[in-house]
Amino acid sequence: MQLDSLDHVHFSVPDLARAEQLFRPWLPGEFTPAYGSEEMNAFGVWNMSGGDFIQAIDPTKPVFGGARIDRHGILSVSFRVQDVDAGIKAACAAGLELRSRVGSEDIGMGKNVIQAQFDPTASFGLGIELVEREIPGDPHVPMTESSVDYIEHTTESVDAPRAFLTGLLESAFEPVAYEEDTGARSFRNARFGIQLTEPSGDDGPVHQRLAEFGAGLHAIAFRSSDLDRDSKRAEDVGLKLAVERGLGPGARELEFLPEAGMILRLVERREN
């Protein structure tokens, strides 16, 4: 399947102003003016570095002509393709089921993007979207180029999801990493910024999150070139540090207490 990059991530938030405050230090792009309406059942803002933030009005009704959004947190990942219809054909051949195909023109927002969303059942609860950008020279920067180290998808077992996504992405995951403080093991795909995590036992934070929220996208980790500096920036926007951990030689990570249904992390990786 011909995927270019991790284009953007969809977030459901309770307050767009707070979302801009929280993510502005980590997303280098500019935020667009708010768009949407009560008729569309949502308001949203884009960041030019790959964040799509949506504040739904009525969680029981569809938003922007698509699906309902009935929870806060990280909703799905969107991979950029050159031809969305060719991408749909390849995705369905790989076992995904198309849920919707909607263009920005279709909902009265002008020519910009065409997005295809798939039922997450076949992708083990991971919400997957394909996006074709229709405007030549579109200035939106893919998230894996601009800022993101990984988006974490947590499941009971990563074996089947890892095999499926390795084929879908046509890109291998790194060797397993163990996190003793969370009671988990993880596999990261650096090219597309996807990390799969499973509990390594019957206790620990990851096991508890799965029990409370089920499988899904629980965390996002942004790259940092200076964790000491960025720890202060995080404090300035109201984030509370939960834990600092090592990720192997030359790498360390800060994890903050959850907010709006998601965990934010900062990762510094130094070459040895």
Secondary structure, 3 states (H helix, E strand, C coil): CCCCEEEEEEEECCCHHHHHHHHCCCCCCCECCCEEECCCCEEEEEECCCEEEEEECCCCCECCCCCECCCCEEEEEEEECCCHHHHHHHHHHCCCCEEEEEEHHHHCCCCCEEEEEECCCCCCCCCEEEEEECCCCCCCCCHHHHCEEEEEEECCCCHHHHHHHHHHHCCCCCCCEEECCCCEEEEEECCCCEEEEEECCCCCHHHHHHHHHCCEEEEEEEECCCHHHHHHHHHHCCCCEEEEEECCCCEEEEEECCECCEEEEEEEECCC
